[in-house]
Amino acid sequence: MEAVEYQVVEPQDAQILAEIRAMAMKPSLVALGRFDENRVRSRFLETFIPQDTIKLTLEGELLGFYAVRERSDHIWLDHLYIKPEHQNKQLGKKALTRVIELAKGKDLALRLGALKGSLSNAFYQKNGFIQTHEDEFDIYYELAI
């Protein structure tokens, strides 16, 4: 398999990224009785910042994406989604490793939130993230650098 490429997205990528997010989140949201076809996409589009968003491609095929926001005291991993058919192939782990290296390079903690009931919680915990708090819908984590 050739190497996955990481590229900053273009503004015109917004709709396809929103679709990937919807596909990736659908099982967890359905299980919680909270899946809304329009809301899952619009929540992403309302905060989409192309220059903060990196797409993963292989031979021109879009596999997933992540978005990071740099804050004064931490890096916020706002999104990390892999298309369902490409999950469990270490793509998320490799993308997360890139984000961890970014945070280390800036000597900042890495923080994120994950939907309660999502399999992503186990993924983040397995990768060293510690739960800091939760709210009605999400669990928040931090990886100290």
Summary of the structure (lengths in Angstrom):
residues: 145
radius of gyration: 14.6
end to end distance: 31.4
largest distance: 41.4
contacts: 408
relative contact order: 0.15
helix: 41%
strand: 32%
